[in-house]
């Protein structure tokens, strides 16, 4: 990520910490999308959910399907009422980070748009 402006005391520079948090959330979204699209590197072409090079011919159903798979796999839409037997704590942390980060970004967007 190569960020240098995040300091050890967030209360002294809240804006740079918020920018860093949003950058991390966007990076998690990118990694989730790359996984679902079957990409191992940024320069790879998707091997799943192939999109046309001409944006005018994009099938919105394919796009919605890909986004639905990403959300179902990587975001908590609801929290379970019981703990799983053998939880993967890293996966749960990732889902929590994406869930709360996307919720925060939606909240910020609503404020900017004046509809929140």
C-alpha positions as CSV (number, residue, x, y, z in Angstrom):
1,X,0.0,0.0,0.0
2,X,3.0,2.2,0.6
3,X,1.3,4.7,3.0
4,X,3.4,6.8,5.2
5,X,1.0,9.4,6.7
6,X,-0.7,7.2,9.2
7,X,0.5,8.0,12.7
8,X,0.5,6.0,15.9
9,X,-2.0,8.3,17.6
10,X,-5.1,8.4,15.5
11,X,-6.7,11.1,17.5
12,X,-4.0,13.5,16.3
13,X,-4.9,13.0,12.6
14,X,-8.3,11.4,12.2
15,X,-8.5,12.1,8.5
16,X,-5.4,10.2,7.5
17,X,-6.5,7.2,9.6
18,X,-9.9,7.3,8.0
19,X,-8.3,7.4,4.5
20,X,-6.1,4.5,5.4
21,X,-9.1,2.5,6.7
22,X,-11.1,3.1,3.5
23,X,-8.0,2.1,1.4
24,X,-7.8,-1.1,3.3
25,X,-11.5,-1.9,2.8
26,X,-11.1,-1.2,-0.9
27,X,-8.1,-3.5,-1.0
28,X,-10.1,-6.3,0.7
29,X,-12.9,-5.8,-1.9
30,X,-10.4,-6.0,-4.7
31,X,-8.9,-9.2,-3.3
32,X,-12.4,-10.7,-2.9
33,X,-13.3,-9.8,-6.5
34,X,-10.1,-11.2,-7.8
35,X,-10.8,-14.5,-6.0
36,X,-14.3,-14.8,-7.3
37,X,-13.1,-13.9,-10.9
38,X,-10.4,-16.5,-10.7
39,X,-7.5,-14.0,-10.9
40,X,-4.2,-14.5,-9.1
41,X,-2.6,-11.2,-10.2
42,X,-3.8,-7.7,-11.0
43,X,-2.9,-8.1,-14.7
44,X,-4.7,-11.4,-15.1
45,X,-7.9,-11.7,-17.1
46,X,-10.9,-13.1,-15.3
47,X,-11.4,-16.8,-15.8
48,X,-14.9,-16.7,-14.3
49,X,-17.6,-14.2,-14.9
50,X,-16.1,-13.0,-18.2
51,X,-17.1,-9.4,-19.1
52,X,-17.0,-7.9,-22.6
53,X,-14.4,-5.4,-23.5
54,X,-17.1,-3.0,-24.8
55,X,-19.0,-1.7,-21.8
56,X,-22.1,-1.0,-23.9
57,X,-22.6,-4.7,-24.3
58,X,-22.2,-5.6,-20.6
59,X,-24.9,-8.0,-19.4
60,X,-26.1,-6.5,-16.1
61,X,-27.3,-9.9,-15.0
62,X,-23.8,-11.3,-15.2
63,X,-22.5,-8.3,-13.2
64,X,-25.2,-8.7,-10.5
65,X,-24.5,-12.4,-10.3
66,X,-20.8,-11.8,-9.7
67,X,-21.4,-9.1,-7.1
68,X,-23.9,-11.4,-5.4
69,X,-21.3,-14.2,-5.1
70,X,-18.8,-11.7,-3.7
71,X,-21.3,-10.4,-1.1
72,X,-22.5,-13.9,-0.1
73,X,-18.9,-15.2,0.3
74,X,-17.2,-12.3,2.0
75,X,-19.8,-10.1,3.8
76,X,-21.9,-10.8,6.9
77,X,-25.5,-10.2,5.8
78,X,-26.6,-11.4,9.3
79,X,-24.7,-12.6,12.3
80,X,-25.3,-16.2,13.4
81,X,-26.9,-16.7,16.8
82,X,-24.5,-19.5,17.7
83,X,-20.8,-19.9,17.3
84,X,-19.5,-22.3,14.6
85,X,-17.7,-25.5,15.9
86,X,-14.3,-24.7,14.3
87,X,-14.4,-21.0,13.3
88,X,-11.7,-19.7,11.0
89,X,-10.9,-16.5,12.9
90,X,-9.0,-14.9,9.9
91,X,-12.0,-15.5,7.6
92,X,-14.4,-14.1,10.2
93,X,-12.1,-11.0,10.7
94,X,-12.1,-10.4,7.0
95,X,-15.8,-10.7,6.7
96,X,-16.2,-8.3,9.7
97,X,-13.8,-5.8,8.2
98,X,-15.6,-5.9,4.8
99,X,-19.0,-5.7,6.4
100,X,-18.3,-2.8,8.7
101,X,-16.0,-1.1,6.1
102,X,-18.7,-1.2,3.4
103,X,-21.3,-0.1,5.9
104,X,-19.1,2.9,6.9
105,X,-18.4,3.8,3.2
106,X,-22.2,3.7,2.5
107,X,-22.8,5.9,5.5
108,X,-20.2,8.4,4.3
109,X,-21.7,8.4,0.8
110,X,-25.2,9.1,2.2
111,X,-23.8,12.1,4.1
112,X,-22.1,13.4,1.0
113,X,-25.2,12.9,-1.1
114,X,-27.5,14.5,1.5
115,X,-29.8,11.5,1.7
116,X,-28.6,9.9,4.9
